[in-house]
Amino acid sequence: MVFSSLNFMFVFLPIVFGVYFISPKKIKNFILFIASLIFYAWGEPLYVLLMLFSTLINFGYGALVQKYHRRKPSKWILVSSVILNLGILGFFKYTDFFISNFNAWFGIGIPLLRLTLPIGISFYTFQMMSYVIDVYRGDARAQTNFISFGAYVALFPQLVAGPIVRYTTIADQLQNRRESTEMFAAGVQRFVTGLAKKVLLANTIGQIWTQLSSMDASSLSVVGTWIGAFAFTMQIYFDFSAYSDMAIGLGQMVGFQFLENFDYPYISRSITEFWRRWHISLSTWFKEYVYIPLGGNRHGLIRQIFNIIVVWFCTGFWHGASWNFLFWGGYYGVLLILEKIFLLKFLKKIPAVFCHIYTMFFVIVGWVFFAFDDMEKGWTYLKGMFGFGGLSIVDNMSLYLLFSNLVLILILLAGCTPWPARLGKKVISAVETRTWAAFILENAYLLVIFTISIAFLVNSTYNPFLYFRF
């Protein structure tokens, strides 16, 4: 079940909210926990047991680390928790990757397990690991109520595709949050905005990428390949940021304040800035739990370069059990190292427009690596973007796609910037002296985009969430 489904919005949410808001405070976490298990079991009825097992084990690890805090056993308890969590994640996500590569390298025939990847396992595993680590560091107290801990792990707004919520962020909110009509209204606004981004923008441009990426690259033109790469670049941003918007909005509706996960990454002037703005919760996780413990930038340039390589190997591998993700991680690792050494100094000396062009060029190329699990097909597509393979510069199909979607392209480009949000605030502030006018204008806008989004959902079968596969 995805957020942009009719079942979720018109069946699941009304029932959950109805029960949640009439329940006394002391059982609200229990309601959320049960609702979240039902939400997960809707798509993964068997793997909900795996998530419950991981939740129970990490609840116990947190208690043990707290019990032996600052004593020798706590370190080994922490190490065993990391090994177990990564072991479970690795077994379900990477076993077939290693088997298939061993088979290819050594000419053997070990059968693949063909396990279905549990939805959201990368996200909730990292959340539980951060919990135990934070208890070990003394940044958080171990949770003594299993239901509250279970609600944190399984919280349906961010369960299957993030953002990765650290326990320290919402530890107090688990016990002391207060729901209000203002927070609920703000949550609805954020959810509807995310829904529109997902359904009207991500899905629409995504169909162009699906069409072009399914074709033989030799049948495209250079312009056609760039249109496809642009389409995927827009789809993955509006798809994933929309999910984060909806998750944050749903959290607000039940009293939680999640941290932002995106900050207009496509306006960045460097790759370093891009990764401060893209998937912030993941970047922060690797910084806090891998980069800094390795030494960060505290032990000289060589050690810093090594730490960056380790982090980006892990980042690439986290995204999937495929060589293209490892290559994609290495690609960004190299770019970030080059920026650390000299490129950032150079970028500060040139006009901002060239910095934007540089950043988006490498981001778009990076998304091509990311998009194709088949490395050979990805390389062929990438070579076509630069005129190799005998492709024509432009053809009738690429011109048709470009001009028939020109308005959509302009909307997408504007939507990648803070300008629409700033314009909306100016319009509201212009009529804020008449409170009723601002109220009508804002809610009419939300009602219109919600109605259009629902109409699109009713009439379309194309509704993927790209980050569900991670």
C-alpha positions as CSV (number, residue, x, y, z in Angstrom):
1,M,0.0,0.0,0.0
2,V,1.4,3.4,-1.0
3,F,0.4,6.8,0.2
4,S,-0.8,7.8,-3.3
5,S,-3.4,5.0,-3.4
6,L,-7.1,5.3,-3.0
7,N,-7.2,2.5,-0.4
8,F,-4.7,4.3,1.8
9,M,-6.4,7.7,1.6
10,F,-10.0,6.7,1.8
11,V,-10.0,3.5,3.8
12,F,-6.8,3.1,5.9
13,L,-6.3,6.7,7.0
14,P,-10.0,7.5,8.0
15,I,-10.2,4.3,10.1
16,V,-6.7,4.9,11.8
17,F,-7.4,8.5,12.5
18,G,-10.9,7.8,13.7
19,V,-9.6,5.3,16.2
20,Y,-6.5,7.3,17.1
21,F,-8.1,10.6,18.0
22,I,-10.9,9.1,20.1
23,S,-8.4,7.0,22.1
24,P,-6.9,8.1,25.4
25,K,-3.3,9.3,25.3
26,K,-1.9,6.3,27.1
27,I,-2.8,3.9,24.3
28,K,-2.1,6.2,21.3
29,N,1.3,4.6,20.7
30,F,-0.3,1.2,20.8
31,I,-2.8,2.3,18.2
32,L,0.0,3.6,16.0
33,F,2.0,0.4,16.5
34,I,-0.9,-1.8,15.5
35,A,-1.9,0.4,12.6
36,S,1.7,0.4,11.3
37,L,1.9,-3.4,11.5
38,I,-1.4,-3.6,9.5
39,F,0.0,-1.1,7.0
40,Y,3.2,-3.1,6.5
41,A,1.4,-6.5,6.5
42,W,-0.9,-5.1,3.7
43,G,2.0,-5.5,1.3
44,E,4.4,-7.8,3.3
45,P,2.3,-10.2,5.4
46,L,5.2,-12.6,6.1
47,Y,8.0,-10.1,6.5
48,V,6.1,-8.2,9.2
49,L,7.3,-11.1,11.5
50,L,10.9,-10.2,10.5
51,M,10.4,-6.6,11.4
52,L,8.9,-7.6,14.7
53,F,11.8,-9.9,15.4
54,S,14.3,-7.1,14.6
55,T,12.3,-4.7,16.8
56,L,12.3,-7.1,19.7
57,I,16.0,-7.8,19.4
58,N,17.0,-4.2,19.2
59,F,14.8,-3.3,22.1
60,G,16.7,-5.8,24.1
61,Y,20.1,-4.6,22.9
62,G,19.2,-1.0,23.9
63,A,18.3,-2.2,27.4
64,L,21.5,-4.2,27.7
65,V,23.7,-1.4,26.5
66,Q,22.0,0.9,29.0
67,K,22.5,-1.6,31.8
68,Y,26.2,-1.9,31.1
69,H,26.8,1.7,30.1
70,R,30.5,2.7,30.1
71,R,31.5,-0.8,31.1
72,K,33.3,-3.3,28.8
73,P,30.3,-5.5,28.0
74,S,28.4,-2.6,26.5
75,K,31.0,-2.4,23.6
76,W,30.6,-6.0,22.7
77,I,26.8,-5.8,23.0
78,L,27.0,-2.9,20.6
79,V,29.2,-4.8,18.2
80,S,27.0,-7.8,18.2
81,S,23.9,-5.6,17.5
82,V,25.6,-4.1,14.5
83,I,26.7,-7.5,13.2
84,L,23.2,-8.9,13.7
85,N,21.4,-6.0,12.0
86,L,23.8,-5.9,9.1
87,G,23.6,-9.6,8.9
88,I,19.8,-9.6,8.5
89,L,19.9,-6.8,6.0
90,G,22.7,-8.5,4.1
91,F,21.0,-11.9,4.0
92,F,17.8,-10.6,2.5
93,K,19.3,-7.9,0.3
94,Y,22.7,-9.1,-0.9
95,T,22.8,-12.9,-0.8
96,D,21.8,-13.5,-4.4
97,F,24.2,-10.7,-5.5
98,F,27.2,-12.5,-3.9
99,I,26.1,-15.9,-5.1
100,S,25.6,-14.8,-8.7
101,N,29.0,-13.1,-8.8
102,F,30.8,-16.1,-7.2
103,N,29.1,-18.3,-9.8
104,A,30.3,-16.0,-12.6
105,W,33.9,-15.6,-11.2
106,F,34.5,-19.3,-10.4
107,G,32.3,-21.0,-13.0
108,I,30.2,-22.8,-10.3
109,G,26.4,-23.2,-10.1
110,I,25.3,-22.4,-6.6
111,P,21.5,-21.9,-6.8
112,L,20.1,-18.4,-6.0
113,L,17.8,-18.1,-3.0
114,R,15.6,-15.6,-4.9
115,L,14.4,-14.0,-1.7
116,T,11.9,-11.2,-2.0
117,L,13.4,-8.0,-0.6
118,P,11.4,-6.9,2.5
119,I,10.0,-3.4,1.9
120,G,11.7,-0.7,3.9
121,I,14.3,-3.0,5.4
122,S,17.2,-0.6,4.7
123,F,15.4,2.2,6.4
124,Y,14.1,0.5,9.5
125,T,17.4,-1.4,10.0
126,F,19.4,1.9,10.0
127,Q,16.9,3.4,12.4
128,M,17.3,0.6,14.9
129,M,21.1,0.7,14.6
130,S,21.2,4.4,15.3
131,Y,19.0,3.8,18.4
132,V,21.4,1.3,19.9
133,I,24.5,3.4,19.0
134,D,22.9,6.5,20.5
135,V,22.2,4.6,23.7
136,Y,25.8,3.4,23.8
137,R,27.1,7.0,23.2
138,G,24.8,8.3,26.0
139,D,22.9,10.5,23.5
140,A,19.6,8.7,24.4
141,R,18.2,6.7,27.2
142,A,17.0,3.2,26.4
143,Q,13.3,3.0,25.8
144,T,11.6,0.9,28.6
145,N,8.3,0.5,26.8
146,F,8.3,-2.0,24.0
147,I,5.1,-0.6,22.5
148,S,6.6,2.9,22.3
149,F,9.8,1.5,20.8
150,G,7.7,-0.5,18.3
151,A,5.8,2.6,17.4
152,Y,9.1,4.4,16.6
153,V,10.4,1.6,14.4
154,A,7.1,0.8,12.6
155,L,5.6,4.2,12.4
156,F,3.8,4.0,9.1
157,P,4.4,7.5,7.7
158,Q,8.2,6.8,7.4
159,L,8.3,3.0,7.6
160,V,8.9,1.8,4.0
161,A,10.8,4.7,2.4
162,G,12.0,7.0,5.1
163,P,13.0,9.6,6.0
164,I,15.4,7.8,8.4
165,V,14.3,9.1,11.7
166,R,16.8,9.0,14.5
167,Y,15.5,8.0,17.9
168,T,16.9,11.1,19.5
169,T,14.8,13.2,17.2
170,I,11.4,11.9,18.4
171,A,12.2,10.2,21.8
172,D,10.5,12.9,23.7
173,Q,7.6,13.1,21.2
174,L,6.8,9.4,21.7
175,Q,5.7,10.2,25.2
176,N,4.9,13.9,25.3
177,R,3.6,15.0,21.9
178,R,0.4,17.0,21.7
179,E,-1.8,16.8,18.7
180,S,-3.6,20.1,17.6
181,T,-5.8,21.3,14.9
182,E,-3.1,23.6,13.7
183,M,-0.6,20.7,13.4
184,F,-3.2,18.5,11.7
185,A,-4.1,21.3,9.2
186,A,-0.4,21.8,8.5
187,G,0.0,18.1,8.0
188,V,-2.9,17.9,5.6
189,Q,-1.4,20.8,3.6
190,R,2.0,19.1,3.4
191,F,0.5,15.7,2.5
192,V,-1.7,17.2,-0.3
193,T,1.3,19.1,-1.7
194,G,3.3,15.9,-1.7
195,L,0.5,14.0,-3.3
196,A,0.3,16.5,-6.1
197,K,4.0,16.4,-6.7
198,K,3.9,12.7,-6.9
199,V,0.8,12.1,-9.0
200,L,0.8,15.2,-11.3
201,L,4.6,15.7,-11.8
202,A,6.6,12.6,-10.9
203,N,4.2,10.1,-12.5
204,T,3.7,12.2,-15.6
205,I,7.4,12.8,-16.4
206,G,8.2,9.2,-15.3
207,Q,6.1,7.8,-18.1
208,I,8.5,9.5,-20.6
209,W,11.5,7.9,-18.9
210,T,9.8,4.5,-18.9
211,Q,9.1,4.8,-22.6
212,L,12.6,5.9,-23.6
213,S,14.5,3.6,-21.2
214,S,12.6,0.6,-22.5
215,M,13.7,1.3,-26.1
216,D,17.0,0.2,-27.7
217,A,19.4,3.2,-27.2
218,S,20.4,2.8,-30.9
219,S,16.9,3.8,-31.9
220,L,17.1,7.1,-30.1
221,S,18.7,10.4,-30.9
222,V,21.2,12.3,-28.8
223,V,18.5,14.8,-27.9
224,G,16.2,11.9,-27.1
225,T,18.7,10.3,-24.7
226,W,19.1,13.7,-22.9
227,I,15.3,14.1,-22.7
228,G,15.1,10.6,-21.1
229,A,17.9,11.4,-18.6
230,F,16.2,14.7,-17.7
231,A,12.9,12.9,-17.2
232,F,14.5,10.4,-14.8
233,T,16.3,13.2,-13.0
234,M,12.9,15.0,-12.5
235,Q,11.0,11.8,-11.7
236,I,13.3,10.6,-8.9
237,Y,13.4,14.0,-7.2
238,F,9.7,14.7,-7.3
239,D,8.9,11.1,-6.5
240,F,11.1,10.8,-3.5
241,S,10.7,14.3,-2.2
242,A,6.9,13.9,-2.5
243,Y,7.1,10.8,-0.4
244,S,9.0,12.7,2.2
245,D,6.5,15.5,2.1
246,M,3.6,13.1,2.6
247,A,5.5,11.3,5.4
248,I,6.3,14.5,7.2
249,G,2.6,15.6,6.8
250,L,1.3,12.4,8.1
251,G,3.6,12.6,11.1
252,Q,2.3,16.2,11.8
253,M,-1.3,14.9,11.8
254,V,-0.5,12.6,14.7
255,G,1.8,15.0,16.6
256,F,5.3,14.2,15.3
257,Q,7.8,16.6,13.9
258,F,10.2,14.8,11.5
259,L,13.2,16.6,10.1
260,E,13.3,17.7,6.5
261,N,14.7,15.3,3.9
262,F,15.2,17.5,0.9
263,D,16.2,21.2,0.5
264,Y,15.9,21.9,-3.2
265,P,19.0,19.9,-4.2
266,Y,18.9,20.9,-7.9
267,I,19.8,24.5,-7.1
268,S,23.1,23.4,-5.7
269,R,26.4,24.9,-6.9
270,S,28.6,21.9,-6.2
271,I,28.3,18.1,-5.6
272,T,29.2,18.7,-2.0
273,E,26.2,21.1,-1.6
274,F,24.0,18.7,-3.5
275,W,24.6,16.0,-1.0
276,R,23.8,18.4,1.9
277,R,20.4,18.9,0.2
278,W,19.5,15.5,-1.2
279,H,18.2,12.6,1.1
280,I,19.4,14.6,4.1
281,S,18.5,11.8,6.6
282,L,20.7,9.2,4.8
283,S,23.6,11.6,4.3
284,T,23.4,12.6,8.0
285,W,23.2,8.9,9.1
286,F,26.4,8.0,7.2
287,K,28.1,11.2,8.5
288,E,27.2,10.5,12.1
289,Y,27.7,6.7,12.2
290,V,30.4,6.1,9.6
291,Y,32.4,9.2,8.5
292,I,32.9,10.8,11.9
293,P,33.7,7.5,13.8
294,L,36.3,6.8,11.1
295,G,37.9,10.1,11.9
296,G,36.2,12.5,9.5
297,N,38.5,15.2,8.5
298,R,40.5,15.2,11.7
299,H,43.5,13.2,10.6
300,G,44.8,14.8,7.4
301,L,43.8,14.7,3.8
302,I,44.8,11.1,3.0
303,R,42.7,9.7,5.9
304,Q,39.8,12.0,4.9
305,I,40.0,10.7,1.3
306,F,39.9,7.1,2.7
307,N,36.9,7.9,4.9
308,I,35.0,9.4,1.9
309,I,35.7,6.3,-0.2
310,V,34.4,4.0,2.6
311,V,31.2,6.2,3.1
312,W,30.4,6.3,-0.6
313,F,31.0,2.6,-1.1
314,C,28.5,2.0,1.7
315,T,26.1,4.6,0.3
316,G,26.1,2.9,-3.1
317,F,25.8,-0.5,-1.7
318,W,22.9,0.6,0.6
319,H,20.9,1.5,-2.4
320,G,20.9,-2.0,-3.9
321,A,22.7,-5.3,-4.6
322,S,23.9,-4.3,-8.1
323,W,27.2,-3.2,-9.6
324,N,25.6,0.0,-11.0
325,F,24.9,1.2,-7.4
326,L,28.5,0.5,-6.4
327,F,29.7,2.4,-9.5
328,W,27.3,5.2,-8.7
329,G,28.6,5.5,-5.1
330,G,32.2,5.4,-6.4
331,Y,31.4,8.1,-9.0
332,Y,30.2,10.5,-6.3
333,G,33.0,9.6,-4.0
334,V,35.5,10.6,-6.7
335,L,33.7,13.9,-7.4
336,L,33.6,14.7,-3.7
337,I,37.2,14.0,-3.3
338,L,38.1,16.2,-6.2
339,E,36.0,19.0,-4.7
340,K,37.8,18.6,-1.4
341,I,41.2,18.8,-3.0
342,F,40.7,21.7,-5.4
343,L,37.4,22.0,-7.3
344,L,35.5,23.8,-4.5
345,K,38.1,26.5,-4.5
346,F,37.8,26.9,-8.2
347,L,34.0,26.9,-8.1
348,K,34.0,29.8,-5.7
349,K,35.8,31.9,-8.2
350,I,33.5,31.5,-11.2
351,P,29.9,32.8,-11.8
352,A,27.2,30.9,-10.1
353,V,25.5,29.9,-13.3
354,F,28.5,27.8,-14.4
355,C,28.5,26.2,-11.0
356,H,24.9,25.2,-11.5
357,I,25.6,23.8,-14.9
358,Y,28.6,21.8,-13.7
359,T,26.6,20.4,-10.8
360,M,23.5,19.4,-12.8
361,F,25.6,17.9,-15.6
362,F,27.2,15.4,-13.2
363,V,24.0,14.8,-11.3
364,I,22.1,13.9,-14.5
365,V,25.0,11.6,-15.7
366,G,25.0,10.1,-12.2
367,W,21.3,9.3,-12.4
368,V,21.9,7.4,-15.6
369,F,24.3,5.1,-13.8
370,F,21.7,4.8,-11.0
371,A,18.8,4.0,-13.3
372,F,20.1,1.0,-15.1
373,D,20.7,-2.3,-13.2
374,D,22.1,-3.6,-16.4
375,M,25.5,-1.9,-16.6
376,E,26.0,-2.6,-20.3
377,K,22.7,-1.1,-21.2
378,G,23.5,1.9,-19.0
379,W,26.8,2.5,-20.7
380,T,25.2,2.2,-24.1
381,Y,22.6,4.8,-23.1
382,L,25.3,7.1,-21.7
383,K,27.4,6.8,-24.8
384,G,24.4,7.8,-26.8
385,M,24.0,11.0,-24.8
386,F,27.4,12.1,-26.1
387,G,26.9,11.1,-29.7
388,F,28.6,7.7,-29.8
389,G,27.1,4.7,-31.5
390,G,26.1,6.6,-34.7
391,L,23.0,8.3,-33.1
392,S,21.5,11.2,-35.0
393,I,21.5,14.5,-33.2
394,V,17.7,14.9,-33.2
395,D,14.7,13.0,-34.6
396,N,11.0,13.5,-34.9
397,M,10.2,11.6,-31.7
398,S,12.5,13.7,-29.6
399,L,11.1,16.9,-31.0
400,Y,7.6,15.7,-30.4
401,L,8.4,14.8,-26.8
402,L,10.2,18.1,-26.2
403,F,7.5,20.4,-27.6
404,S,4.4,18.4,-26.4
405,N,5.8,18.4,-22.8
406,L,7.3,21.9,-22.8
407,V,4.8,23.3,-20.3
408,L,5.4,20.3,-18.0
409,I,9.2,20.8,-18.3
410,L,8.9,24.4,-17.3
411,I,6.7,23.5,-14.3
412,L,9.3,20.9,-13.3
413,L,12.2,23.3,-13.6
414,A,10.3,25.9,-11.5
415,G,9.3,23.3,-9.0
416,C,12.9,22.4,-8.3
417,T,13.5,25.8,-6.9
418,P,12.1,27.7,-3.8
419,W,10.3,30.2,-6.1
420,P,6.8,28.7,-6.2
421,A,6.8,28.4,-2.4
422,R,8.0,32.0,-2.0
423,L,5.4,33.2,-4.5
424,G,2.7,31.3,-2.6
425,K,3.8,33.0,0.7
426,K,3.7,36.4,-1.0
427,V,0.2,35.8,-2.3
428,I,-1.0,34.7,1.1
429,S,0.7,37.6,2.9
430,A,-0.8,40.0,0.4
431,V,-4.3,39.1,1.6
432,E,-3.5,38.1,5.2
433,T,-5.1,41.4,6.5
434,R,-8.3,39.7,5.4
435,T,-8.0,36.4,7.2
436,W,-11.0,34.9,5.6
437,A,-9.7,35.6,2.1
438,A,-6.3,34.0,2.8
439,F,-8.1,31.0,4.3
440,I,-10.4,30.6,1.3
441,L,-7.5,31.0,-1.2
442,E,-5.2,28.6,0.5
443,N,-7.8,25.9,1.0
444,A,-9.3,26.3,-2.5
445,Y,-5.8,25.7,-3.9
446,L,-5.4,22.6,-1.8
447,L,-8.8,21.3,-2.8
448,V,-8.2,21.8,-6.5
449,I,-4.8,20.0,-6.6
450,F,-6.2,17.2,-4.4
451,T,-9.2,16.7,-6.7
452,I,-7.1,16.7,-9.8
453,S,-4.6,14.3,-8.2
454,I,-7.5,11.9,-7.3
455,A,-8.8,12.1,-10.8
456,F,-5.4,11.2,-12.2
457,L,-5.2,8.2,-9.8
458,V,-8.6,7.0,-10.8
459,N,-7.7,7.1,-14.5
460,S,-4.1,5.8,-14.4
461,T,-2.4,2.6,-13.5
462,Y,1.1,4.1,-13.5
463,N,1.9,4.9,-9.9
464,P,5.4,3.6,-8.8
465,F,7.4,4.7,-5.8
466,L,11.0,4.4,-6.9
467,Y,12.6,4.2,-3.4
468,F,10.4,1.3,-2.3
469,R,13.0,-1.0,-3.9
470,F,15.7,0.2,-1.5
